[in-house]
Amino acid sequence: MAFSIVTMQNVQVHQPVKFTFDGNSHEFTAQFKLLDDDANEALAESGDHEMIKRVLVDWGDDFVDENNKPLPFNDDNLAKCLKVSWWRTAVLDAYFIAVAVAGRKNY
């Protein structure tokens, strides 16, 4: 398959987000839109909230609510999550892992 800049600019990847809460390990699947270095640097300067809003495009059915039902990915649920600093850190860590390994994986 031929490679093009257009292809690179439209890459979306699934990446596990892992974190520890209350002494227990948790994980959910995030879908990220990968951005180029210039966009990543500009967004990093705008803060965690703005960066996550731009790069996180969905999460999997393994992200559940208090009744163990899949939590829909929408603006309200994302806003609630963005209020939790350790959640933001885990999401951004996962995003930058996805950026670092994107060239080594076949998406």
C-alpha positions as CSV (number, residue, x, y, z in Angstrom):
1,M,0.0,0.0,0.0
2,A,1.3,3.4,-0.9
3,F,1.8,5.9,1.9
4,S,0.7,9.5,1.6
5,I,0.5,12.6,3.9
6,V,-3.3,12.5,3.5
7,T,-3.3,9.0,4.9
8,M,-1.2,10.0,7.8
9,Q,-3.4,13.0,8.6
10,N,-6.5,10.8,8.9
11,V,-5.3,8.1,11.2
12,Q,-7.5,7.0,14.1
13,V,-6.2,4.3,16.5
14,H,-7.5,2.2,19.3
15,Q,-5.3,2.3,22.4
16,P,-5.8,0.9,25.9
17,V,-6.0,3.5,28.7
18,K,-4.7,2.0,31.9
19,F,-4.8,3.5,35.4
20,T,-5.0,2.5,39.1
21,F,-7.9,3.7,41.2
22,D,-8.6,2.6,44.8
23,G,-5.7,0.2,44.6
24,N,-7.3,-1.6,41.6
25,S,-6.1,-1.6,38.0
26,H,-8.5,-0.5,35.4
27,E,-8.5,-0.3,31.7
28,F,-10.7,0.9,28.8
29,T,-10.2,1.3,25.1
30,A,-9.9,4.8,23.7
31,Q,-10.1,5.8,20.1
32,F,-7.7,8.6,19.3
33,K,-7.2,10.8,16.2
34,L,-3.5,11.1,15.8
35,L,-2.2,14.6,15.2
36,D,1.1,15.8,13.8
37,D,3.8,17.3,16.0
38,D,2.9,20.9,15.4
39,A,-0.8,20.3,16.4
40,N,0.3,18.3,19.4
41,E,2.6,21.1,20.6
42,A,0.0,23.8,20.1
43,L,-2.7,21.7,21.9
44,A,-0.3,20.9,24.8
45,E,0.0,24.6,25.4
46,S,-3.8,25.0,25.5
47,G,-4.1,22.5,28.4
48,D,-5.3,19.0,29.1
49,H,-9.0,19.6,28.6
50,E,-8.6,21.1,25.1
51,M,-6.1,18.4,24.0
52,I,-8.3,15.5,25.1
53,K,-11.4,17.1,23.4
54,R,-9.5,17.2,20.2
55,V,-7.7,13.8,20.2
56,L,-10.2,11.5,22.0
57,V,-12.9,10.7,19.5
58,D,-14.6,7.7,21.2
59,W,-14.2,5.0,23.9
60,G,-15.1,1.4,23.9
61,D,-17.9,-0.6,25.5
62,D,-15.4,-1.5,28.2
63,F,-15.9,2.1,29.6
64,V,-18.9,1.4,31.9
65,D,-21.1,3.3,34.4
66,E,-21.9,2.4,38.0
67,N,-24.4,-0.3,36.7
68,N,-21.7,-1.9,34.6
69,K,-23.4,-0.7,31.4
70,P,-21.4,0.8,28.6
71,L,-21.1,4.6,29.1
72,P,-21.9,6.5,25.9
73,F,-19.2,8.8,24.5
74,N,-20.8,12.2,24.5
75,D,-20.0,15.8,25.5
76,D,-21.7,15.4,29.0
77,N,-19.9,12.2,29.9
78,L,-16.6,13.6,28.6
79,A,-17.1,16.8,30.6
80,K,-17.5,14.7,33.8
81,C,-14.4,12.7,33.1
82,L,-12.4,15.8,32.3
83,K,-12.9,17.0,35.9
84,V,-10.8,14.1,37.2
85,S,-7.0,14.9,37.0
86,W,-5.8,11.3,37.2
87,W,-8.2,10.3,34.4
88,R,-6.8,13.1,32.2
89,T,-3.3,12.0,32.9
90,A,-4.1,8.3,32.0
91,V,-5.8,9.4,28.7
92,L,-2.9,11.6,27.7
93,D,-0.4,9.0,28.5
94,A,-2.2,6.5,26.3
95,Y,-2.5,9.1,23.5
96,F,1.3,9.7,23.5
97,I,2.0,6.0,23.6
98,A,-0.3,5.6,20.5
99,V,1.6,8.5,18.8
100,A,4.9,6.8,19.5
101,V,4.0,3.4,18.2
102,A,1.8,4.4,15.3
103,G,4.5,3.8,12.8
104,R,5.2,0.3,14.1
105,K,1.6,-0.9,14.1
106,N,-0.8,-1.7,11.3
107,Y,-4.0,0.1,12.0
